[in-house]
Amino acid sequence: MDLPFLKPRRDGAALIVKNRKPDGTAPESHSSDSEDPGLLLAAEDLCKALKSEDYLAIAKALRAAFEIADSEPHAEGEHIEDENE
């Protein structure tokens, strides 16, 4: 006796299944030869933190990105501070 769910469908209908990577794998959007690998990793951490709505992780990722950007060579502008402060 054949089971009905094992018989091939005659109407030609098919089920579309979206293939995706397993959770926890790093996206392949950046390569190791990019000019800012640290900043890209901080951005990746930020995206993961945003998806999980982990506010502490968001803050840490933003701080890491700022520290990486601030450590790069740049011309310091004039610091404007009020003398009363």
N, C-alpha and C positions, 0 to 999 in steps of 0.2 A: 504494500500500500504506500503510495507516494504522499508525502506531506505537502499541503498546498503552498507553503512558503518556500519549498525547495524547487518548485517548478519554475521554469523560466517564464517571464511575463510576455504575453503575446502582443500587448499594446505598444511595446517599444519604449515605455516609460523608464526612466532611469533616475536614480537618486544622485544628486550632486553633493559631494562632500568637499568642503574646503580644507586643504592641507595647510597646516601651520606648524611652526616650530614649537617644541615643548617649552613650557614656562621655565624661566631661569636661565635661558641662553642669551648671550650677548648679541645684539644686532650686528649685522655685517656692514653697517653704513659707513664705518670709518676704517681706514687702513693704518697700519703701523708706520707708514712713511709720511703721514700727514704732518703739517708743520706745528700743530697744536694738539698733541695727543692728550696732554693733561687736561686741557680745557674741554676736549671732546668727552673724556671720561667723566668730568664733572657734570657736563650736560646730560650724559647718559644716566648718571645718578639722580639728577634732577627729574628727568622724565619718569624714572622708576618710582621716585618718591611722590610725584604728582599722581601717578596712577593708583598708588596705594593710599593716598591721602594721609601720608605720614608727615606731619608738620615739622617735627624735629629733624627728620631726614631732609626735608626741603630746605630748612634753614642751614643745615650742614653743607648741602650741595651748593647753595648760593654763596656761603662763606668760602668754600673751597675754590669756586670759580672766581670770586673776587680776589682771593689771595694769589691765585695763579696769574690773573691779569695784572694785578698790581706789582708782581715781582718781575714782570717783563720790563726791558729798558724803555723808558719814556722820558719826555721832558716835563719836569715839574713846573706847574704854573704858579703864579703868585698866590700865596695863601691870604685870603681876605678874612680877617678876624676883627670883630668889634673890640675896641680897647676896653670897654666896660666889662667884658666877659672874662 
